[in-house]
Amino acid sequence: MSYRPLAFVLCLLPVAVAAQVTSTGDYLSRMDADGDGKISLIEYQDWLSYAFDAMDANHDGVLDAQEQPPNRRGHLALTREQHRMTLAERFGKQDRNRDGWLDARELASPPQ
């Protein structure tokens, strides 16, 4: 699976999050929709899909050429499902202890 479509969506993340989040704890608390102190796959996917959803102007679940940033136009369309599958792969790489959750330490470390 290509990580290129995800890369352009994730490149928007630091700019948007920087204005809102100042530490890993802040980031975790914003992602942690149910307040249990850990991040589930669904919480991770939902949080990291906001840029995708914002770009999906016609709300059809697909980023077509016109909805992609100018430097990506002409590339293959990206479905929301493809985007969420890529996020699931990243989540799996960050879940170092394989317990199905991300804690603050795992969340702060980049996927390998």
Secondary structure, DSSP 8 states (H G I E B T S, - for coil): --SHHHHHHHHTHHHHHHTT--SHHHHHHHH-TT-SSSB-HHHHHHHHTHHHHHH-TT-SSEE-GGGS-GGGTTS--EEHHHHHHHHHHHHHHH-TT-SS-B-HHHHHS---
